[in-house]
């Protein structure tokens, strides 16, 4: 019996990884009564329903997973993600905080809580959490990018440039990092550096309209009006 349960759990997980959500739900739902104390079943069902965009159903399954395993930092993290997807930042932050209490070295929980703080306009708390995430994982590229964005929104352009540069060092082909570093350089008065970053952003992603728009502004600052007028994709 146990071997059959494990086989189905693995099958459901494989469907989940392949984004075959309906098949994952069909397999895992059959285990709700045969393996009612295995929190993996409920976590995976939550992920499958989340993949289908049904966040309320996912939350219901995560509630059941947490009843079975109240110490699961991953279940708190995942439920926080569901609240965040529903635009309920306060509930998301509460769950991310619970995940951190259960696992204090959980870099992703700090990162997700930081994003919720940033979405709420609390950039100071967001930056603090990004700091913690990066202390745990110094190669967390998304955290550098997001901390840079929060610093840029806070008006701390030099520190934002530093973060975007680190993000680019780790992942050179991120057009958005080049774009936002360019915006930060423009705000700090480095128009030539900004134009160079907008050039890089458009080379990586020729469809990134906002990079062309900002490059035109840079050309206009330099009185290169013909270049600004012809700046399009």
C-alpha positions in Angstrom: 0.0 0.0 0.0 2.8 2.4 1.0 4.6 1.7 -2.3 1.5 2.5 -4.3 1.0 5.7 -2.4 4.6 6.8 -3.0 4.3 5.9 -6.7 1.2 8.1 -7.1 2.7 11.0 -5.1 5.7 10.9 -7.5 3.5 10.6 -10.5 1.5 13.6 -9.3 4.7 15.6 -8.6 6.0 14.7 -12.1 2.8 16.0 -13.7 3.1 19.1 -11.6 6.7 19.7 -12.8 5.5 19.3 -16.4 2.7 21.8 -15.7 0.1 19.1 -16.5 -2.1 20.4 -13.7 -5.3 18.6 -14.4 -3.5 15.3 -14.5 -1.7 16.1 -11.3 -5.0 17.0 -9.6 -6.6 13.8 -10.8 -3.8 11.6 -9.4 -3.3 13.5 -6.2 -7.0 13.8 -5.4 -7.3 10.1 -5.3 -4.8 10.1 -2.4 -6.8 12.5 -0.2 -8.6 9.6 1.4 -5.9 6.9 1.1 -3.1 9.1 2.4 -4.9 11.7 4.5 -2.0 12.4 6.8 0.7 13.0 4.1 1.1 16.8 3.8 2.9 16.4 0.5 -0.4 15.5 -1.1 -2.1 18.7 0.0 1.0 20.8 -0.8 1.1 19.4 -4.4 -2.6 19.8 -4.8 -2.2 23.5 -3.8 0.5 24.0 -6.3 -1.6 22.4 -9.1 -4.6 24.6 -8.3 -2.3 27.6 -8.1 -1.0 26.7 -11.6 -4.6 26.8 -12.8 -5.1 30.2 -11.3 -7.5 29.1 -8.5 -5.7 30.6 -5.5 -8.6 30.1 -3.1 -8.6 26.4 -3.7 -4.9 26.3 -3.3 -5.2 28.1 0.0 -7.7 25.5 1.2 -5.3 22.7 0.5 -2.4 24.6 2.2 -4.6 25.1 5.3 -4.9 21.3 5.4 -1.2 20.8 4.9 -0.5 23.1 7.8 -2.9 21.3 10.0 -1.0 18.1 9.3 2.5 19.8 9.6 2.4 23.1 11.5 6.2 23.4 11.2 6.3 23.4 7.4 8.0 26.6 6.4 7.3 25.8 2.7 3.6 25.6 3.3 3.6 29.0 4.9 5.7 30.4 2.1 3.4 28.9 -0.5 0.3 30.2 1.2 2.0 33.6 1.4 2.4 33.5 -2.3 -1.3 32.7 -2.8 -2.3 35.7 -0.6 0.2 37.9 -2.6 -1.4 36.7 -5.9 -4.7 37.8 -4.5 -3.4 41.2 -3.6 -3.6 40.6 0.1 -0.2 41.9 1.2 -0.8 41.9 5.0 -1.8 38.2 5.0 1.1 37.4 2.7 3.5 39.2 5.0 2.1 37.3 8.0 2.7 33.9 6.3 6.2 34.8 5.1 7.0 35.9 8.7 5.7 32.5 9.9 7.9 30.8 7.3 10.9 32.7 8.6 10.2 31.8 12.2 10.0 28.1 11.3 13.2 28.4 9.1 15.3 31.5 9.9 17.7 30.9 7.0 15.0 30.7 4.4 16.3 33.2 1.8 13.2 32.9 -0.4 10.9 33.7 2.5 12.8 37.0 3.2 12.8 37.7 -0.6 9.0 37.2 -0.9 8.2 39.2 2.2 10.4 42.0 0.8 8.4 42.0 -2.4 5.2 42.3 -0.4 6.6 45.2 1.6 7.7 46.9 -1.6 4.2 46.4 -3.2 2.8 48.1 -0.1 5.2 51.0 -0.6 7.3 50.1 2.5 10.7 50.2 0.8 12.7 50.5 4.0 11.3 47.1 5.3 11.7 45.6 1.8 15.4 46.6 1.6 16.0 45.2 5.1 14.5 41.8 4.0 16.5 41.8 0.8 19.6 42.4 2.9 18.8 39.3 4.9 18.1 37.2 1.8 21.4 38.2 0.4 23.3 37.6 3.6 21.9 34.0 3.4 22.5 33.7 -0.4 25.0 36.1 -1.8 24.3 34.9 -5.4 20.6 35.6 -5.3 20.3 37.6 -8.6 16.6 38.4 -8.2 17.2 39.8 -4.8 19.9 42.2 -6.1 17.5 43.3 -8.9 14.6 43.8 -6.5 16.6 45.6 -3.9 18.0 47.9 -6.6 14.4 48.6 -7.7 13.4 49.5 -4.1 16.4 51.7 -3.7 15.7 53.4 -7.0 12.1 54.0 -5.9 13.5 55.4 -2.6 15.7 57.8 -4.5 19.0 56.1 -3.6 20.2 55.9 -7.1 23.9 55.2 -6.5 23.1 52.1 -4.3 20.5 51.1 -6.9 23.1 51.2 -9.6 25.4 49.0 -7.5 22.6 46.5 -7.1 21.7 46.4 -10.7 25.3 46.0 -11.6 25.6 43.0 -9.3 22.4 41.6 -10.9 23.9 42.1 -14.4 27.2 40.5 -13.3 25.2 37.4 -12.2 22.8 37.4 -15.2 24.1 39.6 -18.1 21.1 39.0 -20.3 18.5 40.6 -18.1 17.2 43.5 -20.2 15.2 44.9 -17.3 18.3 45.2 -15.1 20.0 47.2 -17.9 16.9 49.3 -18.3 16.6 50.1 -14.6 20.3 50.7 -14.2 20.0 53.2 -17.1 17.1 55.0 -15.4 19.1 55.2 -12.1 22.1 56.6 -14.0 19.9 59.1 -15.7 18.4 60.2 -12.4 22.0 60.6 -11.0 23.1 62.7 -13.9 25.1 60.1 -15.9 23.3 60.5 -19.2 26.0 58.8 -21.3 26.0 55.8 -19.0 22.3 55.7 -19.1 22.2 55.7 -22.9 24.7 52.8 -23.0 22.5 50.8 -20.7 19.4 51.5 -22.8 21.4 50.4 -25.8 22.2 47.1 -24.0 18.5 46.7 -23.0 17.3 47.1 -26.6 20.0 44.7 -27.9 18.9 42.0 -25.4 15.2 42.7 -25.9 14.4 44.6 -29.1 10.7 44.9 -28.1 11.4 46.7 -24.8 9.6 49.9 -25.6 10.4 51.6 -22.3 14.1 51.4 -23.1 13.6 53.2 -26.4 11.5 55.8 -24.7 14.1 56.5 -22.0 16.9 56.5 -24.5 15.1 59.2 -26.5 14.9 61.3 -23.3 18.7 60.7 -22.9 19.3 61.9 -26.4 17.1 65.0 -25.8 19.2 65.8 -22.7 22.3 65.8 -24.9 20.4 67.9 -27.5 20.7 65.1 -30.0 17.2 65.8 -31.2 17.6 63.9 -34.5 18.7 60.8 -32.6 15.8 61.3 -30.2 13.3 61.6 -33.0 14.6 58.6 -34.8 14.8 56.5 -31.7 12.4 53.6 -32.3 12.2 49.9 -32.9 
